[in-house]
Amino acid sequence: MIYPKLSDIWIVSAARAISYIREMRYSLFTSALLLMLLTACHSPKPMQPVTITHAFRLLPGQDLKESIELYVKQHQIAAGWIATAVGSLTEYQIRFANQEKSYSDKGHFEIVSLVGTVSVNGSHLHVSLSDSTGKTIGGHLLDGCKIYTTAEIVIGESKEHVFNREKDGSTPWEELQVKPAKQ
């Protein structure tokens, strides 16, 4: 039996495709799959990616937090998160939980974790660092964390949401507010 090219099937209407399926005696599974594909291809709203991935590298001497915030601003990321990050620092500036003052040190430190949300409307980042003995310290990422060799950053972005930071009465701080993006 000679089968039509798949491209020939795409251009026919759904009703004509059903006729092709009956004539060619496709299996039930193939028929269902073909109808699903045709329905998706003829959708009135084009499918948009749900998540976009941004990957970039920071160079020696750059500030970790300032560079991430600059990237977010340049790419107009309204709802993003740190997917992964590795690298090293020569100095750090962090703030521990429920503390007003920051802590800093100089030396050589590995970035063992960097997590948080990023947005043109405000970000919230935490970092964990280890020294040459493996001692690990972590807290809120502040300006003043200088790259030693590299920092490789991957950010995920949702086009379906907008992240804002607002006081909502649950704490004294501006907290994350997640809203649907205007389509």
C-alpha positions, -999 to 999 in steps of 0.1 A, spaced: 0 0 0 13 35 -8 10 60 19 7 98 13 36 120 25 30 134 60 33 169 46 3 161 23 -18 152 53 -10 184 72 -25 206 45 -58 188 43 -87 196 66 -93 175 97 -123 159 80 -102 149 50 -75 135 74 -102 113 90 -110 100 55 -73 93 49 -72 74 82 -102 52 73 -89 45 38 -54 36 49 -66 15 79 -41 30 103 -41 16 138 -62 32 164 -31 46 181 -18 62 149 -52 76 142 -55 92 176 -19 105 174 -25 121 140 -57 138 151 -39 152 182 -12 166 160 -37 181 135 -56 197 164 -24 212 178 -13 225 144 -46 241 137 -48 257 172 -60 294 169 -33 304 195 3 296 186 21 277 213 46 297 232 75 283 253 66 280 289 102 283 301 131 301 286 166 293 296 193 320 300 230 309 304 259 332 309 294 334 324 308 361 346 345 370 345 372 377 372 365 409 391 328 412 383 303 415 411 281 385 413 248 402 425 252 433 404 260 413 373 230 390 377 207 420 383 222 438 352 215 406 331 180 404 343 174 441 335 190 438 300 168 408 291 137 422 308 131 390 329 99 395 348 97 361 365 129 342 368 148 319 391 184 306 394 184 271 379 221 265 387 253 283 394 289 274 400 321 294 403 344 311 428 349 343 447 378 363 461 356 381 486 320 379 498 294 401 514 264 382 529 237 388 555 226 361 578 189 354 586 173 380 609 205 400 612 209 437 603 246 438 596 264 420 568 295 397 570 324 397 547 357 379 541 385 378 516 402 347 502 392 320 478 357 306 480 337 281 460 301 289 451 284 257 462 249 270 459 231 300 446 193 300 447 165 325 445 141 345 424 150 372 400 129 399 383 132 434 370 108 442 399 133 429 425 153 398 433 159 376 464 191 355 463 208 333 488 244 319 484 264 292 501 302 294 499 329 270 510 365 279 519 397 259 513 390 236 542 354 229 532 338 251 558 306 264 544 288 297 551 256 310 536 231 338 536 215 366 516 236 376 486 247 412 488 267 435 465 305 430 470 309 393 460 338 395 435 344 367 410 377 349 413 379 326 382 344 324 368 307 322 377 285 301 353 249 311 358 217 295 344 184 313 349 150 299 341 123 324 330 85 320 329 66 341 304 33 332 321 41 351 354 53 383 368 73 385 401 69 416 422 82 423 457 56 440 479 48 444 516 17 423 522 14 426 560 26 391 567 62 403 574 78 437 577 97 430 544 87 432 507 79 396 499 74 378 466 40 383 448 34 361 418 9 374 393 -2 362 358 15 379 329 -7 401 307 -10 383 274 
